[in-house]
Amino acid sequence: MPIEFTVFKGSKDGSIRQDTTRRNDLQRDDVLVRITHSGVCFTDVHYKTSDMALGHEGAGVVEATGPDVRHLKKGDRVGWGYEHDCCGQCRECLTGWETLCAERKMYAMADLDQGSFGSHAVWREAFLFSIPENVDNEDAGPLMCGGSTVWNALHVAQVRPTARVGIIGVGGLGHLAIQFAAKMGCQVTVFSGTDSKKDEAIKLGATEFIATKGAKELKVKKPLDNLIVTTSSQPDWQLYLNVMAPNGVISPLSVDAGDLKIPYMPLLLNGLRVQGGIVSARQVHRDMLEFAAVHGIKPVKMTFPMTLEGVKESLKTLEDGKMRYRGVLVAEK
Protein backbone atom coordinates (compact mmCIF):
# COMPACT_ATOMS: atom_id res chain seq x y z
CA MET A 1 0.00 0.00 0.00
CA PRO A 2 1.25 3.54 -0.71
CA ILE A 3 2.64 5.36 2.32
CA GLU A 4 2.76 9.13 2.83
CA PHE A 5 4.12 11.02 5.81
CA THR A 6 5.16 14.49 6.89
CA VAL A 7 8.79 15.57 7.23
CA PHE A 8 10.42 18.85 8.23
CA LYS A 9 13.27 19.82 5.94
CA GLY A 10 16.09 22.31 5.67
CA SER A 11 16.62 24.52 2.63
CA LYS A 12 19.40 26.47 0.96
CA ASP A 13 18.45 29.69 2.74
CA GLY A 14 18.27 27.94 6.13
CA SER A 15 14.49 28.18 6.49
CA ILE A 16 12.61 25.12 7.73
CA ARG A 17 9.73 23.84 5.63
CA GLN A 18 7.16 21.08 5.81
CA ASP A 19 7.04 18.47 3.06
CA THR A 20 5.62 15.04 2.24
CA THR A 21 7.63 11.86 1.67
CA ARG A 22 6.18 8.86 -0.13
CA ARG A 23 6.92 5.14 -0.29
CA ASN A 24 5.17 2.68 -2.61
CA ASP A 25 5.19 -0.10 -0.03
CA LEU A 26 7.24 -1.74 2.71
CA GLN A 27 9.96 -3.92 1.18
CA ARG A 28 11.93 -6.80 2.72
CA ASP A 29 12.70 -5.87 6.39
CA ASP A 30 11.30 -2.32 6.21
CA VAL A 31 9.47 -1.05 9.29
CA LEU A 32 7.05 1.89 9.32
CA VAL A 33 7.54 3.83 12.57
CA ARG A 34 5.14 6.46 13.86
CA ILE A 35 7.41 9.04 15.43
CA THR A 36 6.43 10.09 18.94
CA HIS A 37 9.60 11.96 19.91
CA SER A 38 12.85 13.22 18.44
CA GLY A 39 15.95 14.58 20.07
CA VAL A 40 17.33 17.83 18.67
CA CYS A 41 21.08 17.75 18.05
CA PHE A 42 23.42 20.53 16.93
CA THR A 43 24.18 18.41 13.88
CA ASP A 44 20.64 19.23 12.77
CA VAL A 45 21.57 22.92 12.90
CA HIS A 46 24.57 22.19 10.67
CA TYR A 47 22.28 20.71 8.01
CA LYS A 48 19.38 23.15 8.08
CA THR A 49 20.85 24.79 4.95
CA SER A 50 20.63 21.47 3.08
CA ASP A 51 17.61 20.28 1.10
CA MET A 52 17.02 17.24 3.32
CA ALA A 53 14.72 15.96 6.03
CA LEU A 54 16.13 16.79 9.45
CA GLY A 55 16.49 14.78 12.65
CA HIS A 56 18.37 11.62 13.63
CA GLU A 57 17.41 10.90 17.26
CA GLY A 58 14.10 9.19 16.67
CA ALA A 59 11.78 7.29 18.99
CA GLY A 60 8.37 5.94 18.13
CA VAL A 61 6.00 3.02 17.71
CA VAL A 62 5.92 0.35 15.00
CA GLU A 63 2.84 0.77 12.78
CA ALA A 64 3.51 -1.78 10.02
CA THR A 65 6.21 -4.23 8.95
CA GLY A 66 7.60 -5.58 5.68
CA PRO A 67 7.48 -9.26 4.68
CA ASP A 68 10.95 -10.14 6.01
CA VAL A 69 10.67 -8.50 9.44
CA ARG A 70 11.39 -11.18 12.04
CA HIS A 71 11.37 -9.67 15.51
CA LEU A 72 9.40 -6.43 15.60
CA LYS A 73 5.61 -6.21 15.58
CA LYS A 74 2.98 -3.51 15.52
CA GLY A 75 2.95 -1.54 18.78
CA ASP A 76 6.61 -2.15 19.70
CA ARG A 77 8.56 0.91 20.84
CA VAL A 78 11.74 1.52 18.85
CA GLY A 79 14.34 4.16 18.18
CA TRP A 80 17.10 4.86 15.69
CA GLY A 81 20.17 7.00 15.38
CA TYR A 82 22.78 8.25 12.95
CA GLU A 83 23.37 5.10 10.89
CA HIS A 84 20.67 3.54 8.71
CA ASP A 85 22.45 0.76 6.84
CA CYS A 86 25.79 -0.87 5.95
CA CYS A 87 27.05 -3.51 3.53
CA GLY A 88 27.09 -6.29 6.15
CA GLN A 89 29.98 -8.10 4.45
CA CYS A 90 33.19 -6.10 4.86
CA ARG A 91 35.78 -6.55 7.62
CA GLU A 92 34.38 -3.62 9.58
CA CYS A 93 30.81 -4.94 9.47
CA LEU A 94 31.81 -8.47 10.42
CA THR A 95 33.86 -7.32 13.41
CA GLY A 96 31.29 -4.99 14.95
CA TRP A 97 32.57 -1.75 13.42
CA GLU A 98 29.80 -1.17 10.88
CA THR A 99 29.86 2.55 11.63
CA LEU A 100 33.17 2.57 9.71
CA CYS A 101 31.85 0.58 6.72
CA ALA A 102 32.78 2.16 3.38
CA GLU A 103 29.16 1.69 2.23
CA ARG A 104 27.52 2.89 5.44
CA LYS A 105 24.39 5.00 5.17
CA MET A 106 24.50 7.87 7.61
CA TYR A 107 22.36 10.89 8.40
CA ALA A 108 22.93 13.63 5.79
CA MET A 109 24.69 11.11 3.52
CA ALA A 110 21.74 8.91 2.53
CA ASP A 111 17.95 8.64 2.93
CA LEU A 112 17.68 12.41 2.64
CA ASP A 113 13.90 12.35 2.25
CA GLN A 114 13.24 11.22 5.82
CA GLY A 115 14.48 11.88 9.34
CA SER A 116 13.14 12.02 12.89
CA PHE A 117 11.58 15.48 12.48
CA GLY A 118 8.26 14.32 11.08
CA SER A 119 5.25 12.08 11.53
CA HIS A 120 6.70 8.75 10.35
CA ALA A 121 9.81 7.10 8.94
CA VAL A 122 10.67 3.81 7.24
CA TRP A 123 13.85 2.04 8.34
CA ARG A 124 15.33 -1.43 8.16
CA GLU A 125 14.55 -3.59 11.17
CA ALA A 126 18.28 -4.29 11.46
CA PHE A 127 18.94 -0.63 12.34
CA LEU A 128 16.11 -0.09 14.78
CA PHE A 129 16.61 -0.46 18.53
CA SER A 130 14.02 -1.76 20.95
CA ILE A 131 13.51 0.74 23.76
CA PRO A 132 13.78 -0.86 27.23
CA GLU A 133 10.55 -1.09 29.19
CA ASN A 134 11.50 1.45 31.86
CA VAL A 135 12.84 4.10 29.44
CA ASP A 136 10.30 6.62 28.14
CA ASN A 137 10.34 7.53 24.45
CA GLU A 138 10.89 11.15 25.48
CA ASP A 139 14.12 10.18 27.23
CA ALA A 140 15.12 7.62 24.60
CA GLY A 141 15.31 10.12 21.72
CA PRO A 142 18.44 11.98 22.90
CA LEU A 143 20.12 8.67 23.79
CA MET A 144 19.98 7.58 20.14
CA CYS A 145 22.81 9.94 19.15
CA GLY A 146 23.95 11.96 22.18
CA GLY A 147 23.98 8.95 24.48
CA SER A 148 25.36 6.68 21.77
CA THR A 149 28.23 9.07 21.01
CA VAL A 150 29.51 9.50 24.57
CA TRP A 151 28.98 5.83 25.42
CA ASN A 152 31.01 4.85 22.36
CA ALA A 153 33.86 7.13 23.47
CA LEU A 154 33.92 5.34 26.84
CA HIS A 155 33.69 1.94 25.15
CA VAL A 156 36.38 2.45 22.49
CA ALA A 157 38.79 3.93 25.06
CA GLN A 158 38.17 0.86 27.26
CA VAL A 159 37.42 3.03 30.27
CA ARG A 160 37.53 1.03 33.50
CA PRO A 161 35.53 1.57 36.70
CA THR A 162 38.74 2.60 38.48
CA ALA A 163 39.54 5.31 35.92
CA ARG A 164 39.68 9.03 36.52
CA VAL A 165 37.66 10.53 33.68
CA GLY A 166 37.74 14.18 32.69
CA ILE A 167 34.81 15.65 30.76
CA ILE A 168 35.08 19.05 29.08
CA GLY A 169 31.69 20.74 28.81
CA VAL A 170 28.32 20.35 30.52
CA GLY A 171 26.00 20.47 27.52
CA GLY A 172 24.02 18.11 25.32
CA LEU A 173 26.80 15.51 25.24
CA GLY A 174 28.66 16.40 28.42
CA HIS A 175 25.76 16.00 30.84
CA LEU A 176 25.16 12.49 29.51
CA ALA A 177 28.86 11.60 29.60
CA ILE A 178 29.00 12.61 33.28
CA GLN A 179 26.13 10.27 34.12
CA PHE A 180 27.48 7.29 32.18
CA ALA A 181 31.01 7.61 33.57
CA ALA A 182 29.78 8.12 37.14
CA LYS A 183 27.46 5.11 36.99
CA MET A 184 30.35 3.02 35.66
CA GLY A 185 32.10 3.78 38.94
CA CYS A 186 34.61 6.28 37.58
CA GLN A 187 35.84 9.37 39.38
CA VAL A 188 34.60 12.20 37.17
CA THR A 189 36.28 15.58 36.84
CA VAL A 190 34.23 18.17 34.95
CA PHE A 191 35.71 21.22 33.22
CA SER A 192 33.44 24.14 32.35
CA GLY A 193 33.98 27.82 31.65
CA THR A 194 32.45 29.14 34.88
CA ASP A 195 30.96 27.81 38.13
CA SER A 196 27.38 28.31 36.85
CA LYS A 197 26.89 24.59 36.17
CA LYS A 198 28.86 23.26 39.14
CA ASP A 199 25.91 22.22 41.31
CA GLU A 200 24.21 20.47 38.41
CA ALA A 201 27.41 18.66 37.42
CA ILE A 202 27.81 17.38 40.97
CA LYS A 203 24.19 16.18 41.03
CA LEU A 204 24.79 14.34 37.76
CA GLY A 205 27.73 12.47 39.31
CA ALA A 206 30.86 14.62 39.06
CA THR A 207 33.31 14.31 41.96
CA GLU A 208 35.42 17.33 40.97
CA PHE A 209 34.56 20.54 39.10
CA ILE A 210 37.01 23.04 37.63
CA ALA A 211 36.12 26.42 36.09
CA THR A 212 38.50 27.09 33.22
CA LYS A 213 37.79 30.64 32.02
CA GLY A 214 41.05 32.59 32.01
CA ALA A 215 42.99 29.68 33.54
CA LYS A 216 46.70 29.43 32.72
CA GLU A 217 47.01 26.11 34.51
CA LEU A 218 44.59 23.38 35.55
CA LYS A 219 44.96 21.77 38.95
CA VAL A 220 43.31 18.40 39.44
CA LYS A 221 43.39 16.12 42.47
CA LYS A 222 45.07 13.37 40.44
CA PRO A 223 46.01 13.00 36.75
CA LEU A 224 43.30 11.84 34.37
CA ASP A 225 43.26 8.45 32.67
CA ASN A 226 40.69 9.56 30.12
CA LEU A 227 39.50 12.87 28.74
CA ILE A 228 36.26 13.31 26.77
CA VAL A 229 35.89 16.60 24.88
CA THR A 230 32.23 17.53 24.35
CA THR A 231 32.49 21.26 23.66
CA SER A 232 31.53 22.74 20.28
CA SER A 233 35.16 23.57 19.45
CA GLN A 234 38.60 22.30 20.34
CA PRO A 235 40.02 23.26 23.74
CA ASP A 236 43.47 24.61 24.60
CA TRP A 237 45.23 21.28 24.29
CA GLN A 238 48.33 22.38 26.21
CA LEU A 239 46.24 22.98 29.32
CA TYR A 240 44.75 19.51 29.25
CA LEU A 241 47.80 17.52 28.24
CA ASN A 242 49.37 18.69 31.48
CA VAL A 243 46.71 16.93 33.57
CA MET A 244 46.78 13.60 31.72
CA ALA A 245 48.23 10.47 33.30
CA PRO A 246 50.76 8.42 31.30
CA ASN A 247 49.04 6.22 28.69
CA GLY A 248 45.93 8.37 28.97
CA VAL A 249 43.31 8.45 26.21
CA ILE A 250 41.80 11.64 24.80
CA SER A 251 38.45 11.31 23.00
CA PRO A 252 37.54 14.45 21.02
CA LEU A 253 33.84 14.63 20.17
CA SER A 254 33.79 18.29 19.12
CA VAL A 255 32.70 19.05 15.57
CA ASP A 256 35.42 21.36 14.29
CA ALA A 257 36.33 22.03 10.65
CA GLY A 258 39.87 23.05 11.62
CA ASP A 259 42.92 20.81 11.92
CA LEU A 260 43.83 18.98 15.10
CA LYS A 261 46.92 20.81 16.37
CA ILE A 262 48.25 19.27 19.54
CA PRO A 263 51.61 19.65 21.35
CA TYR A 264 53.76 16.85 20.02
CA MET A 265 56.33 16.09 22.72
CA PRO A 266 53.90 15.71 25.67
CA LEU A 267 51.93 13.27 23.53
CA LEU A 268 55.07 11.32 22.71
CA LEU A 269 56.76 11.31 26.11
CA ASN A 270 53.63 10.34 28.05
CA GLY A 271 52.32 7.72 25.65
CA LEU A 272 49.03 9.54 25.20
CA ARG A 273 46.47 8.45 22.61
CA VAL A 274 43.96 10.59 20.73
CA GLN A 275 41.05 8.32 19.83
CA GLY A 276 38.59 9.38 17.17
CA GLY A 277 35.07 8.01 17.18
CA ILE A 278 31.47 8.57 16.17
CA VAL A 279 28.26 6.87 17.29
CA SER A 280 28.13 3.33 18.66
CA ALA A 281 27.94 0.21 16.55
CA ARG A 282 24.64 -1.59 17.04
CA GLN A 283 25.51 -4.03 19.83
CA VAL A 284 27.35 -1.29 21.72
CA HIS A 285 24.28 0.91 21.21
CA ARG A 286 22.06 -1.82 22.68
CA ASP A 287 24.40 -2.07 25.65
CA MET A 288 24.09 1.69 26.14
CA LEU A 289 20.30 1.55 26.23
CA GLU A 290 20.31 -1.31 28.72
CA PHE A 291 22.87 0.45 30.92
CA ALA A 292 20.79 3.64 30.86
CA ALA A 293 17.69 1.65 31.79
CA VAL A 294 19.34 -0.16 34.71
CA HIS A 295 20.95 3.00 36.12
CA GLY A 296 18.18 5.50 35.42
CA ILE A 297 20.28 7.68 33.12
CA LYS A 298 18.11 10.36 31.52
CA PRO A 299 18.75 13.52 29.52
CA VAL A 300 18.07 16.90 31.06
CA LYS A 301 15.68 18.21 28.45
CA MET A 302 13.44 20.95 27.11
CA THR A 303 10.42 19.93 25.06
CA PHE A 304 8.87 21.46 21.93
CA PRO A 305 5.87 20.42 19.78
CA MET A 306 6.57 18.36 16.66
CA THR A 307 5.23 21.10 14.40
CA LEU A 308 6.84 23.46 11.93
CA GLU A 309 6.95 26.22 14.55
CA GLY A 310 8.17 23.80 17.20
CA VAL A 311 11.06 22.65 15.00
CA LYS A 312 12.03 26.25 14.27
CA GLU A 313 11.90 27.20 17.95
CA SER A 314 13.96 24.20 19.05
CA LEU A 315 16.71 24.88 16.50
CA LYS A 316 16.81 28.58 17.42
CA THR A 317 17.02 27.73 21.12
CA LEU A 318 19.96 25.46 20.34
CA GLU A 319 21.71 28.02 18.13
CA ASP A 320 21.26 30.73 20.77
CA GLY A 321 22.97 28.56 23.38
CA LYS A 322 19.85 28.45 25.56
CA MET A 323 19.15 24.71 25.45
CA ARG A 324 19.46 22.93 28.81
CA TYR A 325 20.65 20.46 27.76
CA ARG A 326 18.88 18.43 25.10
CA GLY A 327 15.85 19.48 23.09
CA VAL A 328 13.06 16.97 22.44
CA LEU A 329 10.28 17.34 19.88
CA VAL A 330 7.02 15.77 21.02
CA ALA A 331 4.37 14.63 18.51
CA GLU A 332 0.88 15.95 19.00
CA LYS A 333 -1.55 13.26 20.12
C-alpha positions as CSV (number, residue, x, y, z in Angstrom):
1,M,0.0,0.0,0.0
2,P,1.3,3.5,-0.7
3,I,2.6,5.4,2.3
4,E,2.8,9.1,2.8
5,F,4.1,11.0,5.8
6,T,5.2,14.5,6.9
7,V,8.8,15.6,7.2
8,F,10.4,18.8,8.2
9,K,13.3,19.8,5.9
10,G,16.1,22.3,5.7
11,S,16.6,24.5,2.6
12,K,19.4,26.5,1.0
13,D,18.4,29.7,2.7
14,G,18.3,27.9,6.1
15,S,14.5,28.2,6.5
16,I,12.6,25.1,7.7
17,R,9.7,23.8,5.6
18,Q,7.2,21.1,5.8
19,D,7.0,18.5,3.1
20,T,5.6,15.0,2.2
21,T,7.6,11.9,1.7
22,R,6.2,8.9,-0.1
23,R,6.9,5.1,-0.3
24,N,5.2,2.7,-2.6
25,D,5.2,-0.1,0.0
26,L,7.2,-1.7,2.7
27,Q,10.0,-3.9,1.2
28,R,11.9,-6.8,2.7
29,D,12.7,-5.9,6.4
30,D,11.3,-2.3,6.2
31,V,9.5,-1.1,9.3
32,L,7.1,1.9,9.3
33,V,7.5,3.8,12.6
34,R,5.1,6.5,13.9
35,I,7.4,9.0,15.4
36,T,6.4,10.1,18.9
37,H,9.6,12.0,19.9
38,S,12.8,13.2,18.4
39,G,15.9,14.6,20.1
40,V,17.3,17.8,18.7
41,C,21.1,17.8,18.1
42,F,23.4,20.5,16.9
43,T,24.2,18.4,13.9
44,D,20.6,19.2,12.8
45,V,21.6,22.9,12.9
46,H,24.6,22.2,10.7
47,Y,22.3,20.7,8.0
48,K,19.4,23.2,8.1
49,T,20.8,24.8,5.0
50,S,20.6,21.5,3.1
51,D,17.6,20.3,1.1
52,M,17.0,17.2,3.3
53,A,14.7,16.0,6.0
54,L,16.1,16.8,9.5
55,G,16.5,14.8,12.6
56,H,18.4,11.6,13.6
57,E,17.4,10.9,17.3
58,G,14.1,9.2,16.7
59,A,11.8,7.3,19.0
60,G,8.4,5.9,18.1
61,V,6.0,3.0,17.7
62,V,5.9,0.3,15.0
63,E,2.8,0.8,12.8
64,A,3.5,-1.8,10.0
65,T,6.2,-4.2,8.9
66,G,7.6,-5.6,5.7
67,P,7.5,-9.3,4.7
68,D,10.9,-10.1,6.0
69,V,10.7,-8.5,9.4
70,R,11.4,-11.2,12.0
71,H,11.4,-9.7,15.5
72,L,9.4,-6.4,15.6
73,K,5.6,-6.2,15.6
74,K,3.0,-3.5,15.5
75,G,2.9,-1.5,18.8
76,D,6.6,-2.1,19.7
77,R,8.6,0.9,20.8
78,V,11.7,1.5,18.9
79,G,14.3,4.2,18.2
80,W,17.1,4.9,15.7
81,G,20.2,7.0,15.4
82,Y,22.8,8.3,13.0
83,E,23.4,5.1,10.9
84,H,20.7,3.5,8.7
85,D,22.4,0.8,6.8
86,C,25.8,-0.9,5.9
87,C,27.0,-3.5,3.5
88,G,27.1,-6.3,6.1
89,Q,30.0,-8.1,4.4
90,C,33.2,-6.1,4.9
91,R,35.8,-6.6,7.6
92,E,34.4,-3.6,9.6
93,C,30.8,-4.9,9.5
94,L,31.8,-8.5,10.4
95,T,33.9,-7.3,13.4
96,G,31.3,-5.0,14.9
97,W,32.6,-1.8,13.4
98,E,29.8,-1.2,10.9
99,T,29.9,2.6,11.6
100,L,33.2,2.6,9.7
101,C,31.9,0.6,6.7
102,A,32.8,2.2,3.4
103,E,29.2,1.7,2.2
104,R,27.5,2.9,5.4
105,K,24.4,5.0,5.2
106,M,24.5,7.9,7.6
107,Y,22.4,10.9,8.4
108,A,22.9,13.6,5.8
109,M,24.7,11.1,3.5
110,A,21.7,8.9,2.5
111,D,18.0,8.6,2.9
112,L,17.7,12.4,2.6
113,D,13.9,12.3,2.3
114,Q,13.2,11.2,5.8
115,G,14.5,11.9,9.3
116,S,13.1,12.0,12.9
117,F,11.6,15.5,12.5
118,G,8.3,14.3,11.1
119,S,5.3,12.1,11.5
120,H,6.7,8.8,10.4
121,A,9.8,7.1,8.9
122,V,10.7,3.8,7.2
123,W,13.9,2.0,8.3
124,R,15.3,-1.4,8.2
125,E,14.6,-3.6,11.2
126,A,18.3,-4.3,11.5
127,F,18.9,-0.6,12.3
128,L,16.1,-0.1,14.8
129,F,16.6,-0.5,18.5
130,S,14.0,-1.8,21.0
131,I,13.5,0.7,23.8
132,P,13.8,-0.9,27.2
133,E,10.6,-1.1,29.2
134,N,11.5,1.4,31.9
135,V,12.8,4.1,29.4
136,D,10.3,6.6,28.1
137,N,10.3,7.5,24.4
138,E,10.9,11.2,25.5
139,D,14.1,10.2,27.2
140,A,15.1,7.6,24.6
141,G,15.3,10.1,21.7
142,P,18.4,12.0,22.9
143,L,20.1,8.7,23.8
144,M,20.0,7.6,20.1
145,C,22.8,9.9,19.2
146,G,23.9,12.0,22.2
147,G,24.0,9.0,24.5
148,S,25.4,6.7,21.8
149,T,28.2,9.1,21.0
150,V,29.5,9.5,24.6
151,W,29.0,5.8,25.4
152,N,31.0,4.9,22.4
153,A,33.9,7.1,23.5
154,L,33.9,5.3,26.8
155,H,33.7,1.9,25.2
156,V,36.4,2.5,22.5
157,A,38.8,3.9,25.1
158,Q,38.2,0.9,27.3
159,V,37.4,3.0,30.3
160,R,37.5,1.0,33.5
161,P,35.5,1.6,36.7
162,T,38.7,2.6,38.5
163,A,39.5,5.3,35.9
164,R,39.7,9.0,36.5
165,V,37.7,10.5,33.7
166,G,37.7,14.2,32.7
167,I,34.8,15.6,30.8
168,I,35.1,19.0,29.1
169,G,31.7,20.7,28.8
170,V,28.3,20.3,30.5
171,G,26.0,20.5,27.5
172,G,24.0,18.1,25.3
173,L,26.8,15.5,25.2
174,G,28.7,16.4,28.4
175,H,25.8,16.0,30.8
176,L,25.2,12.5,29.5
177,A,28.9,11.6,29.6
178,I,29.0,12.6,33.3
179,Q,26.1,10.3,34.1
180,F,27.5,7.3,32.2
181,A,31.0,7.6,33.6
182,A,29.8,8.1,37.1
183,K,27.5,5.1,37.0
184,M,30.3,3.0,35.7
185,G,32.1,3.8,38.9
186,C,34.6,6.3,37.6
187,Q,35.8,9.4,39.4
188,V,34.6,12.2,37.2
189,T,36.3,15.6,36.8
190,V,34.2,18.2,34.9
191,F,35.7,21.2,33.2
192,S,33.4,24.1,32.3
193,G,34.0,27.8,31.7
194,T,32.4,29.1,34.9
195,D,31.0,27.8,38.1
196,S,27.4,28.3,36.8
197,K,26.9,24.6,36.2
198,K,28.9,23.3,39.1
199,D,25.9,22.2,41.3
200,E,24.2,20.5,38.4
201,A,27.4,18.7,37.4
202,I,27.8,17.4,41.0
203,K,24.2,16.2,41.0
204,L,24.8,14.3,37.8
205,G,27.7,12.5,39.3
206,A,30.9,14.6,39.1
207,T,33.3,14.3,42.0
208,E,35.4,17.3,41.0
209,F,34.6,20.5,39.1
210,I,37.0,23.0,37.6
211,A,36.1,26.4,36.1
212,T,38.5,27.1,33.2
213,K,37.8,30.6,32.0
214,G,41.1,32.6,32.0
215,A,43.0,29.7,33.5
216,K,46.7,29.4,32.7
217,E,47.0,26.1,34.5
218,L,44.6,23.4,35.5
219,K,45.0,21.8,39.0
220,V,43.3,18.4,39.4
221,K,43.4,16.1,42.5
222,K,45.1,13.4,40.4
223,P,46.0,13.0,36.8
224,L,43.3,11.8,34.4
225,D,43.3,8.4,32.7
226,N,40.7,9.6,30.1
227,L,39.5,12.9,28.7
228,I,36.3,13.3,26.8
229,V,35.9,16.6,24.9
230,T,32.2,17.5,24.4
231,T,32.5,21.3,23.7
232,S,31.5,22.7,20.3
233,S,35.2,23.6,19.5
234,Q,38.6,22.3,20.3
235,P,40.0,23.3,23.7
236,D,43.5,24.6,24.6
237,W,45.2,21.3,24.3
238,Q,48.3,22.4,26.2
239,L,46.2,23.0,29.3
240,Y,44.8,19.5,29.3
241,L,47.8,17.5,28.2
242,N,49.4,18.7,31.5
243,V,46.7,16.9,33.6
244,M,46.8,13.6,31.7
245,A,48.2,10.5,33.3
246,P,50.8,8.4,31.3
247,N,49.0,6.2,28.7
248,G,45.9,8.4,29.0
249,V,43.3,8.4,26.2
250,I,41.8,11.6,24.8
251,S,38.4,11.3,23.0
252,P,37.5,14.4,21.0
253,L,33.8,14.6,20.2
254,S,33.8,18.3,19.1
255,V,32.7,19.1,15.6
256,D,35.4,21.4,14.3
257,A,36.3,22.0,10.7
258,G,39.9,23.0,11.6
259,D,42.9,20.8,11.9
260,L,43.8,19.0,15.1
261,K,46.9,20.8,16.4
262,I,48.2,19.3,19.5
263,P,51.6,19.6,21.3
264,Y,53.8,16.8,20.0
265,M,56.3,16.1,22.7
266,P,53.9,15.7,25.7
267,L,51.9,13.3,23.5
268,L,55.1,11.3,22.7
269,L,56.8,11.3,26.1
270,N,53.6,10.3,28.1
271,G,52.3,7.7,25.6
272,L,49.0,9.5,25.2
273,R,46.5,8.5,22.6
274,V,44.0,10.6,20.7
275,Q,41.1,8.3,19.8
276,G,38.6,9.4,17.2
277,G,35.1,8.0,17.2
278,I,31.5,8.6,16.2
279,V,28.3,6.9,17.3
280,S,28.1,3.3,18.7
281,A,27.9,0.2,16.5
282,R,24.6,-1.6,17.0
283,Q,25.5,-4.0,19.8
284,V,27.3,-1.3,21.7
285,H,24.3,0.9,21.2
286,R,22.1,-1.8,22.7
287,D,24.4,-2.1,25.7
288,M,24.1,1.7,26.1
289,L,20.3,1.6,26.2
290,E,20.3,-1.3,28.7
291,F,22.9,0.4,30.9
292,A,20.8,3.6,30.9
293,A,17.7,1.6,31.8
294,V,19.3,-0.2,34.7
295,H,20.9,3.0,36.1
296,G,18.2,5.5,35.4
297,I,20.3,7.7,33.1
298,K,18.1,10.4,31.5
299,P,18.7,13.5,29.5
300,V,18.1,16.9,31.1
301,K,15.7,18.2,28.5
302,M,13.4,21.0,27.1
303,T,10.4,19.9,25.1
304,F,8.9,21.5,21.9
305,P,5.9,20.4,19.8
306,M,6.6,18.4,16.7
307,T,5.2,21.1,14.4
308,L,6.8,23.5,11.9
309,E,6.9,26.2,14.6
310,G,8.2,23.8,17.2
311,V,11.1,22.6,15.0
312,K,12.0,26.3,14.3
313,E,11.9,27.2,17.9
314,S,14.0,24.2,19.0
315,L,16.7,24.9,16.5
316,K,16.8,28.6,17.4
317,T,17.0,27.7,21.1
318,L,20.0,25.5,20.3
319,E,21.7,28.0,18.1
320,D,21.3,30.7,20.8
321,G,23.0,28.6,23.4
322,K,19.8,28.5,25.6
323,M,19.1,24.7,25.5
324,R,19.5,22.9,28.8
325,Y,20.7,20.5,27.8
326,R,18.9,18.4,25.1
327,G,15.8,19.5,23.1
328,V,13.1,17.0,22.4
329,L,10.3,17.3,19.9
330,V,7.0,15.8,21.0
331,A,4.4,14.6,18.5
332,E,0.9,15.9,19.0
333,K,-1.5,13.3,20.1
